[in-house]
Amino acid sequence: MIVFLPKDYKKDKKQPLILTFLIIFSTFIIGFIASIIIYTIILRKQEDYKFVPIENVSYRSFSEFPKIKRVFGESAARSISEFPKIKRVFGESAVRSTIGLKNYKIKLLSIISTIKTKETLSVVQNGIGDENDEIRLTSFSIINKFTSKINNIIKNKIEDFEKATDNNLKSQLAKDIAIGYWDLVYYGLSDKELEKYVYSMIEHYTNISISLNPADPEIIFIKGKLSLFQNNLNDAEKYLNMALQNGYQEEKIYPYLAELYFYKRDYLRTKEIINKIALMQRLDPKLQAVINMWMG
């Protein structure tokens, strides 16, 4: 380094060496302190984990087409037009021949397990019955991990609820607990033997949350969904419309209302609701086929 110094500095070699050393050393110290400060800020800004399902992402490009259940009578449309053929996407059949069917299934399970929807989890659950041990274990591990995460959230929220004294906080915690139990039902993660218990817990905590905060439209919406799921159509209509009147998101309520009126054989109101869904910009793509059938 001394060789490349200008002539004016070669007479006094100590000063540039000391200055260079101080700059390098101080930069390290400043960077170390700054990294500690930034890391502390990031830790303090973190929020509690809250499970938010991704509802509008389809797994159909990753796996075989699922079995379609009848919704709003769209099975009648199948007699009008044949169901479209599913073509190969991204050349995945070539991948099977390269990595083998077993590894292909395991990789597929790993990919779709990152997309937490009811459909993807049903595919993973089907893997539990596979004849291959690795696929069964992989599927069970994914389901068990997801279920444990929801159960841990419920457990922590219940502990916080029992310690809370503020009514607003207790209402929010009761709603979070009800949502956690609802996720177990919605994603098909609760055992048949425990379904009645899970339903009772959802109803118990939704009632607590509503009693503490009657104006919260989200918990009223959950109450309406539960009533519809249990085929209590009158209660479902009451709570879904109440959530709508209290300002909850229309694009979430309307599909349930359309399903409700279809079950009540009020087809004019069903079509009226579906027409409203069609006019909304924020449309769930999974409803498009149903809308096309009802709207002609």
C-alpha positions in Angstrom: 0.0 0.0 0.0 2.9 2.4 0.8 4.2 1.9 -2.8 1.0 3.4 -4.2 1.0 6.5 -1.9 1.5 9.9 -3.4 5.0 11.3 -3.0 3.8 13.9 -0.5 2.8 11.1 1.9 5.8 8.8 1.5 7.8 11.0 3.9 5.4 10.4 6.7 4.3 6.7 6.5 2.8 6.4 9.9 0.0 9.0 9.5 -1.7 7.4 6.4 -1.4 3.9 7.9 -3.0 5.0 11.2 -5.7 6.9 9.4 -6.5 3.9 7.1 -6.6 1.6 10.1 -8.9 3.9 12.0 -11.3 4.2 9.1 -11.5 0.4 8.6 -11.8 -0.4 12.3 -14.4 2.4 13.0 -16.5 1.2 10.0 -16.7 -2.3 11.4 -17.7 -0.9 14.9 -20.3 1.4 13.4 -21.7 -1.4 11.2 -21.9 -3.8 14.1 -23.8 -1.3 16.3 -26.1 -0.4 13.4 -26.9 -4.1 12.8 -27.8 -4.6 16.4 -30.1 -1.5 16.3 -31.8 -2.6 13.1 -32.3 -6.1 14.4 -33.8 -4.8 17.6 -36.2 -2.6 15.6 -37.3 -5.5 13.4 -38.0 -7.7 16.4 -40.1 -5.0 18.1 -42.1 -4.3 14.9 -43.1 -8.0 14.5 -46.8 -8.8 14.9 -48.4 -11.8 16.5 -48.9 -14.7 14.0 -52.5 -14.7 12.7 -53.5 -17.4 10.2 -55.0 -15.9 7.1 -56.1 -18.4 4.6 -55.4 -17.8 0.9 -58.8 -18.3 -0.6 -58.4 -17.3 -4.2 -55.4 -19.4 -5.3 -56.2 -22.6 -7.2 -54.1 -25.7 -6.9 -55.5 -27.1 -10.1 -52.4 -26.3 -12.1 -50.4 -28.5 -9.9 -52.5 -31.7 -9.7 -55.2 -33.7 -11.3 -58.6 -32.0 -11.5 -60.6 -32.5 -8.2 -64.1 -33.9 -7.8 -66.6 -31.1 -8.2 -69.5 -31.0 -5.7 -72.8 -29.5 -6.8 -73.1 -25.8 -6.0 -76.3 -23.9 -6.8 -77.4 -26.6 -9.2 -74.6 -26.3 -11.7 -74.7 -30.0 -12.3 -77.6 -29.3 -14.6 -75.2 -27.4 -16.9 -73.2 -30.5 -17.5 -76.0 -31.9 -19.6 -75.8 -28.8 -21.8 -72.1 -28.8 -22.5 -69.4 -31.3 -21.9 -66.9 -30.6 -19.2 -63.6 -29.2 -20.7 -60.6 -31.5 -21.0 -57.7 -30.7 -18.8 -54.4 -30.3 -20.8 -50.9 -30.8 -19.7 -49.4 -27.7 -18.0 -45.7 -26.8 -17.9 -44.8 -30.2 -19.3 -45.2 -31.9 -16.0 -45.6 -35.4 -17.5 -42.0 -35.1 -18.7 -41.0 -34.4 -15.1 -42.6 -37.6 -14.0 -40.4 -39.7 -16.3 -37.3 -37.9 -15.0 -37.8 -38.0 -11.3 -40.2 -40.9 -10.9 -43.9 -41.0 -9.9 -43.1 -41.3 -6.1 -40.8 -38.3 -6.0 -43.1 -36.4 -8.3 -46.0 -36.8 -5.8 -43.8 -35.8 -2.8 -42.6 -32.7 -4.6 -46.2 -31.9 -5.6 -47.4 -32.3 -2.0 -44.6 -30.0 -0.8 -45.6 -27.3 -3.4 -49.3 -27.3 -2.8 -48.8 -27.5 1.0 -47.7 -23.9 0.8 -51.1 -22.9 -0.5 -53.5 -23.2 2.4 -56.9 -23.7 0.8 -59.6 -26.3 1.4 -58.9 -27.9 -2.0 -55.1 -28.3 -1.6 -55.5 -29.7 1.9 -58.0 -32.3 0.5 -55.4 -33.4 -2.0 -52.8 -33.7 0.8 -55.3 -35.7 2.9 -55.8 -38.1 0.0 -52.1 -38.8 0.1 -52.5 -40.3 3.6 -54.2 -43.3 2.0 -51.5 -43.8 -0.6 -49.8 -47.2 -0.8 -46.4 -45.7 -0.7 -45.0 -45.2 2.9 -43.1 -42.0 2.1 -46.1 -40.3 0.5 -48.3 -41.3 3.5 -45.8 -40.0 6.0 -45.3 -36.7 4.0 -49.0 -36.2 3.8 -49.5 -36.9 7.5 -46.7 -34.6 8.4 -48.1 -31.7 6.4 -51.6 -32.1 7.8 -50.3 -32.6 11.4 -48.1 -29.5 11.2 -51.0 -27.4 9.9 -53.4 -28.7 12.5 -50.9 -28.2 15.3 -50.3 -24.6 14.2 -54.1 -23.8 14.4 -54.4 -25.7 17.7 -51.5 -23.7 19.2 -53.1 -20.5 18.1 -56.4 -21.5 19.8 -54.5 -22.5 23.0 -52.6 -19.3 23.2 -55.7 -17.2 22.5 -57.7 -19.0 25.2 -54.9 -18.4 27.8 -54.9 -14.7 26.9 -58.7 -14.6 27.0 -58.8 -16.0 30.5 -56.3 -13.4 31.7 -57.9 -10.4 29.9 -60.0 -7.9 31.8 -60.8 -5.4 29.1 -64.1 -6.2 27.3 -62.9 -5.0 23.9 -59.8 -7.2 24.2 -61.9 -10.2 25.4 -64.2 -9.7 22.4 -61.4 -9.7 20.0 -59.8 -12.8 21.6 -63.1 -14.7 21.6 -63.5 -13.9 17.9 -59.9 -15.2 17.2 -60.7 -18.4 19.1 -63.9 -18.9 17.1 -62.1 -18.3 13.9 -59.5 -20.9 14.9 -62.1 -23.5 15.6 -63.9 -22.6 12.4 -60.7 -23.2 10.4 -60.6 -26.7 11.9 -64.1 -27.4 10.5 -63.6 -25.5 7.2 -60.4 -27.3 6.3 -61.8 -30.7 7.4 -59.1 -31.1 10.1 -61.4 -32.0 13.0 -62.2 -35.7 13.7 -65.8 -36.8 13.2 -66.0 -37.7 16.9 -65.0 -34.1 17.9 -67.2 -32.2 15.4 -70.0 -31.6 17.9 -67.4 -30.3 20.4 -65.8 -28.0 17.8 -69.2 -26.6 16.7 -70.1 -26.0 20.4 -66.8 -24.1 20.9 -67.4 -21.9 17.8 -70.9 -21.1 19.0 -69.7 -20.5 22.6 -67.0 -18.0 21.7 -69.0 -16.3 18.9 -71.8 -15.7 21.4 -69.3 -14.2 23.9 -67.8 -11.9 21.3 -71.2 -10.7 20.1 -72.3 -10.1 23.6 -69.2 -8.0 24.3 -69.2 -6.2 20.9 -72.6 -6.5 19.2 -71.5 -4.1 16.4 -68.6 -6.2 15.1 -69.8 -7.4 11.6 -67.0 -10.1 11.3 -68.1 -12.2 14.3 -71.7 -11.9 13.1 -70.6 -13.2 9.7 -68.9 -16.1 11.4 -72.1 -16.9 13.3 -74.0 -16.8 10.0 -71.6 -19.1 8.3 -71.8 -21.6 11.2 -75.6 -21.5 11.1 -75.5 -22.2 7.3 -73.0 -25.0 7.8 -75.3 -26.6 10.4 -78.3 -26.1 8.0 -80.0 -23.6 10.4 -81.2 -21.6 7.4 -83.3 -19.0 9.3 -80.5 -18.2 11.7 -78.1 -18.1 8.9 -80.3 -15.6 7.0 -80.6 -13.4 10.1 -76.9 -13.2 10.9 -75.7 -12.9 7.3 -78.0 -10.0 6.6 -77.1 -8.5 9.9 -73.4 -8.6 9.0 -74.2 -7.0 5.6 -76.2 -4.2 7.3 -73.3 -3.6 9.7 -70.9 -3.0 6.8 -69.1 -6.3 6.3 -67.5 -7.0 2.9 -70.2 -7.8 0.4 -68.0 -10.0 -1.8 -67.7 -12.4 1.1 -71.3 -12.4 2.3 -73.1 -12.6 -1.1 -71.9 -16.2 -2.0 -73.2 -17.5 1.3 -76.5 -15.6 0.8 -76.8 -17.1 -2.7 -76.2 -20.6 -1.4 -78.7 -19.9 1.5 -81.5 -18.8 -0.8 -80.8 -21.7 -3.1 -81.3 -24.1 -0.2 -84.5 -22.3 0.7 -85.7 -22.8 -3.0 -86.0 -19.0 -3.4 -84.4 -19.0 -6.8 -85.4 -15.5 -7.7 -83.4 -14.1 -4.8 -80.6 -16.5 -5.6 -80.4 -15.1 -9.1 -80.6 -11.5 -7.7 -77.7 -12.1 -5.4 -75.6 -13.8 -8.1 -76.3 -10.8 -10.4 -74.8 -8.6 -7.6 -71.8 -10.8 -7.4 -71.3 -10.6 -11.2 -71.3 -6.8 -11.0 -68.6 -6.7 -8.3 -65.0 -6.1 -9.5 -63.5 -8.2 -6.6 -64.8 -11.5 -7.8 -63.6 -14.9 -6.6 -62.7 -16.8 -9.8 -64.1 -20.0 -8.4 -67.6 -18.5 -8.7 -67.3 -17.6 -12.4 -68.7 -20.9 -13.7 -71.7 -20.6 -11.3 -72.3 -17.0 -12.4 -72.2 -17.9 -16.1 -74.7 -20.7 -15.6 -77.2 -18.5 -13.6 -76.8 -15.4 -15.8 -77.1 -17.4 -19.0 
